[in-house]
Amino acid sequence: MGEFRPVPDVLAYLSGHWRVERTVRDLAVGDRGRFEGTTVFGPLEGGGLLHRESGTFTWRGVARPAERTLRFLPGPGGTAHVRFADGRPFHDLDLTTGRHVVGHPCAADLYRGEFTVRDEDHWRTVWRVRGPAKDLELTTGYARVG
């Protein structure tokens, strides 16, 4: 496990501003896209963090504004319960070993995510999405700002 940095409290680690770079690959047809922007993990009323991501997503040569919001709620032992903006469950997040693998079924598709922490200021996610209409890989690098 030497390549991953253990995180005893995921909410404390994530709190703050992050620069985000994401590549999106459509493995079925070979298209590639890119998202560049920022993510802010700020205090959430009642406890936890509100994750706000905003930036520009470029797909097939067309750049568009993109954003998303998630809620990171306190879990046991320094973990978190991740929820969509509307409160629906997404996945749990346990970075106590510096690495966590999750699955999330979404309609007929299955999302498999791997979260890894490199150091105090860098972490990444890799989501693999498979289903009847999707065959995607999304790789996101986060670098702390400030």
N, C-alpha and C positions, 0 to 999 in steps of 0.2 A: 504494500500500500504506500510505499515511499513516494510515488508520483502524485499522490493526492494529499491535500491539506485538510486535516480534520477540522470541522467547524462545530464547536460545542453548542452554539446558539444561532440557528439559521436566521432569525429575525434581526438580531444584532449585527450579524455579518452583512446582510443585504441592505440594511438601512442606508439611505443616501442616494447619490446620483451616479449613474453608470453610462458609459458610452457603449452603444450596441452596434454590432456588425453581424448580419445574418445572410447566409447564402441559402437559397432554396433551389433544389434540383428536382425536376420532374423526371424520374428514372424511366418512365414509360416512353417518353418522346424525346428526352435529352435537353429540354429547355432548362435555362438557369435564370434565377432572379436574385435580387440583392435588396436588403433592407439596411438602411443606415439611420441612426437616430440616437435617442436617449431613453433611459428608463429611470424613473424616480420612484424609490420606495419610501413613502412618507407615512406618518402616523395615521392610523385608522381609528375613528371614534369607536370606543368600546374595546380597544386592544388590537394589536396586529399591525400590518402594513398594507397600505394601498399602493399597488403597483400600477404606474401609469407609463406606458410606452408610446412614444410618438416619433415620427420620422418620415422618410421617403422610401417607398417600395418601388423598385424598377423591375418590370416584367415584360419581356418581349419588346424591349426598347422604350416602353412607356413608363414614365415616372409619375407616381401618384402619392399624395399624403396618406399615411396609414397610422392607426393608433389602436391600442387595446388597453383594457383595464382588468386587473385581477385583484383578488383579496387574499392576503396571506395571514391566516389566523393562527394564534399560538397553539402548538400541539404539545404532547408530553415530552419531557427531557430535551428541550431545545429544538424540537422539530416544528413543522408547520403544516397546516391544512390549507391547501390552495383551492380557492373557489373562483368561479367565473364572476363577472361584475354583478350578475343577477342573483348570486348566492348559490347557484348549483355547484355541487362538488366537482372538482377537476382531478386532483391527486394529492397525496401526502408528499412531504419533502423532509428527508432525514439526511443531513450532511455530516453526521457525527464521525463518519469514516472518511469524509471528503468525496464520496461517490454515492449516488443513489439512482436506482433504476425503477421506473414506474410504467404502468400501462393505463390507458384510458380508452374504453370503447366509445365511439361516437357514431351513432346510427350503424351503418354496415362497415365502418372503417375502424381500424385499431391503431391507436397512437401509442408508440413505445418511446419513452424518453429516458435519456441518461444525462444526469447532472454531475459535473466534476468541478472540483475546486483546485486551482493550481497554486494560488498563494493568496495573501491578504487582499489583493486588488484585482484578481483575475479569476473568472469562472466561466464555464460554458455549458451549453445544453446541445444535445443532438436528439432530434425527434425523427423517428421513422414512421411514416404513415402508409398503411397498406389497406386496401379495400377494393371493392369492385370498380370504383371510379378514380381511385387515387393510388399513386406509387411515388411518394415524395420523401425527400430527406432535407431537413431543416437544421442547419448548424449555426449556432449563435455564440459569439464571443462577447463577454462583458468585461469592461475595464473601468475601474473606479475613477471618477472625476474628482479632483481636489484631494 
